[in-house]
Every structure is written in structure tokens, then in C-alpha cells.
Amino acid sequence: MLVQPRVEPMAEPDIGVKRFHIWTIGCQMNEAESAKAAALLRQAGYLPTPVEEEADVIIVNTCVVRQQAEDKAVGHIGSLARLKRRKPDLRIAVTGCLVTGQQAKLAERFPYVDLFYGPSEFERLVEIAPELREVDFDLAELPHYYDEGQSDPDVTAFVPVIYGCNFVCSFCIVPYRRGRERSRPMEQVVTEVRRLAARGVKEVTLLGQTVNAYGHDLPGQPDLADLLAAVHEVEGIERIRFLTSHPKYFSDKLIQAIADLPKVCEHVNLPVQSGDNEVLRRMRRTYTVEYYRERIEKIRETIPGVTLSTDIIVGFPGETEEQFRATYRLLEEIQFDKVHVAMYSPRPGTLSARWEDDVPRQEKWRRHRAIETLQERICRERNLRYIGTTVEVLVDGMAKGRWRGRTRGNTLVFFEAPGEWKGRLVSVRITEASPWYLLGEPVGERVAALAS
Ligand code: SF4
């Protein structure tokens, strides 16, 4: 899932201190890695600034999953040339999927960039922030989002648990840029979650490109269900989520773990990508529509009240109108709570990039719009069912003067109320619903959630 470019939060007042600015685009893994880079720079005495012109160090964290994300990242790196000319002491680093295997080419194209480092190569940050040499930390143990200096700590945090991907979906660049799967040892993940809980984090999202492949490369081969059970034991953590799953590994054991572990939220993101078996075969997704449907039935039957989201690609090479309609029908049938839809764009180096990109751009747009329109109707209908009910919301902050949080099913909720609500688990009675969010009023609080 693609997220919009994000920058570090507001600057904190401090004169004479070096400052950093991080620009991030792409998936939650990128967000987690930017947060870890931020934590490291803070440990070295730097403070964040939202203003690039004020920064001594700038990190650009890139994504190449879609052409649009790559264009934005490349455009942003290009825009820094002028700033570097004005401030020759400025140190610029570029990381993320754009960098893997491309360092020499990029260095030629952007000679003013001081450092290109691959995903997770945090030790190389010392090349632009030499103060890091003086800091005593164990990189493997230093948690993502572990940021002592942050004045307004986050309530939710991403925790990468497995890097890379062993699948070879024909449209996807990730395996070429992120490498083979590498799971973090279970104790390391649990230690990180404990430290996050100790500083007020209430909800963790365990991350992986294929998160449910977790553990097969570790001694004893624990799996994601085992990891969820271990994280469930951490005191202070109230909610656990995980992203992104592959249907092939969505086992009965994992489904049962979600049903049995109260802290694991009843929300499953399971990308289907297409509702047609021939397209799925050419995508090299390794499952059929029938298999996917059976997994969804099992999930719904085992986990009461579960919400579901999925990812779709429209306009894949050779996708006919009939094949597109099969996807449309599948969405109508399953009634997902959320659908992320993307138009296919060829990624150089992938298998499908060798095939003709033969669905015209306008037609891709039409299919994209059709899915969005359908999903808007489904979401509206699904959200209307919440009116008059009371849902549990973990408040993670404010937006436009209202408190904002999510239900266990991952639906966005806003409410207005005086006082400080961030970090609280609140019962909210829903009064209004739109396809994208719910509005309500607080009617109670789960007090146990306040203990961290
Ligand atoms: S499972 Fe497929 S789409 Fe997902 S990261 Fe791996 S190769 Fe890419």
C-alpha cells in the first residue's frame, strides 16, 4: 500500500543544534525505517525540522513499487540540487527501493547526494552524521520508533518482523530490491515491543512484505501465530495488527490465533489483486480465486465481526473486459471494508515488464474509477450499519480540531470532546457515517488501557 510523502514532525526549539529532515514515500516498512533513522539521529544529538532549508542532514526514503511513487521520489531528489548549492555543508542521503543495485547510476545522475544506502543499512548513516560514532547503541536492538527525545510520543508503532520476499509476482519489483526473506528473532521483536509499551505505545503493527511468511528461516521455525502469541504477552500493549499477508500462507492456525488472542484486532488485509484465474496465473500469485474465496469464508466463519481489506491491480497486461468484470464481481460478492486499487505500471526488471502494456491508459482509468465507485457504495453501506452502535476507539491524535482514532476493525473515527484523549481506549457511540470514516461521541473509557 502506498502512502503519501510524509515529513518529520514540527521542529523543537533549540539553538545551535543540528537538524534533520526526512522525506518518506511508500509502504509502512519505509515509514518504520524512516522512524528508525530519526531515532538514530536524535541519539546523535540532532533534532527534527519540517523545513528542508533549515536541515543539516536530509534523508529521502524512496519507493519504486509504482511509477508515480518513483517519479515523485526522483523529482524530490532533483529539487535538492539548488539547496545543496546554497548550503554546501548540507548532507543528503537517499535510501529505499530506488537505491538497491542502482547506487553507481544514481551517483552519476545526482552528484550532489552524499550517500546512497540500501534499505536497513542504518550503520551507513555515520557517513553523513559522524556524531553517531560517539553513540553507544546496538543497531539490531534499537527499536523502530524508539525515540526518547520525542515530545509527543506516538500511540501506535510499526515493527518490522520480516524483511524481503520469496515470492516472484510477475509485476512486483520488491523481491529484486528487498532481497530474500529474513525474519527477526522472536525475542528481538518482543524486546522491541516491550520498550515501545514502556514509552506509551498501545498498538503495534507487525510488518513484512509477506508478514505471514514469518519464521520459516529461524531455528525451530516459529510462525506468525506464535509471534502474535508472544507479543500478546507484553503488558501495556492493547492492540496488535499485522501487514501485509499473502493468501497462500494464511493458515488455519493463524486464523485461529486472531480469533483466540483478544489483543489481536479483528482485521485482515489480504491482497487478491485480481478476480480472474488466468490473470492470477500470469501475475504468478500462486493461488486461484476459489482458494482465495475459501480462505475468506474460513476467516469470516472463525473470527466474528472481522473486517476485510484487499489490494487490486487493474489494467494488468492482457486483462480483458471480461477478466476485469470478474474482479468487479468478486468485490461485489465479498464486500470488503476497504479496497486499495492501483493501475498497473510496468516496473523495469520484472517479468511483466517484458510483456506489452496493452491496456490503454484511459481504459485503466475507467476500470480504476469503476472499482472506486463500487467500493465507495459498499463502504457507505457497511459504515451505515455502525450508526447507533458503540465501538472501541484507540485515540491516536487530533485532526482539524477533532479527536481521531481507529476501531479494532481499522475504521477511522472522529469525535469532539474537551480534555486530553490521546492514548485512551474510548467507547464511542456512532452518530454519523461516510464511506471513509465515522463520527460519534465518547460514552466511556476502558480504564485499564491507561496503565502502560
Ligand atoms: S508477495 Fe508478490 S506482490 Fe507481495 S512483495 Fe512479494 S513479490 Fe511483491
Boltz pocket constraint, residues with backbone or C-beta under 6 A from the ligand:
constraints:
  - pocket:
      binder: B
      contacts: [[A, 165], [A, 166], [A, 167], [A, 168], [A, 169], [A, 172], [A, 173], [A, 174], [A, 175], [A, 209], [A, 210], [A, 246]]
      max_distance: 6.0
